[in-house]
Amino acid sequence: MTSRRQLPDLYTQSEVEFSINTNGGLYKQGKAYPLQKKIEVAQKYKALKKIYGTVSSRTLAEKAGIGKTYARKVQREVDSEGLARPKKRANQIVGSKVLTREDENLLLALRKSNPRRSLRSYRNLLSLHNGAIVSKSLIHNWFSKRFVFKGNFNKTSKIPVDKFKPDNISRSAHGGRYR
C-alpha cells in the first residue's frame, strides 16, 4: 500500500509530493528513478548474488526499497548485458525550445503570405530555409498555444480577406465576381 506525504526542505530542494512504496522506498509518481539509484540497486543485487547465489526480485526490492517490477528490470539488465544507460535525446526537445526566434519569425511570415498553407508546407519550408526539422503537430501546437490568441487553422471568410486582392479589384472594376 502506498501513502503520500510532503517531505520537508531537509530532504529536498523544495516540498515535493512523494509516495512510499510497500518496501519503504520513496518515489515520485510518473517519474523514472535517476541513474544513481539504478547503479545503487545493481550494486546491492551483485552483493546479494555473491552471498545467496540467486536472488529473487522480491528480496532485491525489499533490500533496496524499490518496487518488484523495477527490481526485475535491473536484474535483467545486469544479468544480460550490464546496465543500460538512459537514452540521450539529442535535438528532440519538445515545444518552443526547438524553434528559435528566427524559425518563429519565418512561420509568421509564411502565415502572413498565405494563411491557408498546410502544416506540411510549413514543415518543409522551415526545413528548407532554416534547417529545423520539426513535426506537423509541433507547428500546429505552436500556432495554437504560442500567443494569447489562438491561431487556429480554420478557413477564413473569403469576403473580408480576399476582397482587396489585386485580381479582385481589377475584376470588380470590369464587373466580374470576387474569388
Number of C-alpha atoms within 10 A of each C-alpha: 7 12 11 13 11 11 15 12 10 8 9 9 9 11 13 14 14 17 19 18 17 16 17 17 17 19 18 13 10 6 7 11 13 9 13 9 13 19 13 11 22 21 14 16 25 17 13 17 14 11 10 8 9 11 16 14 21 16 14 25 24 16 16 20 19 24 20 18 12 17 23 16 13 22 21 14 13 16 10 9 8 12 17 11 8 8 6 7 7 6 11 11 10 10 13 15 10 15 20 12 11 11 17 17 12 17 20 15 12 17 16 11 10 10 15 13 13 13 16 13 12 21 19 16 17 21 14 11 10 12 11 17 16 19 13 16 12 17 19 17 15 18 19 15 13 14 9 7 9 12 15 12 14 8 8 12 8 10 10 8 10 15 14 13 11 9 12 16 16 13 13 13 9 9 9 11 10 16 11
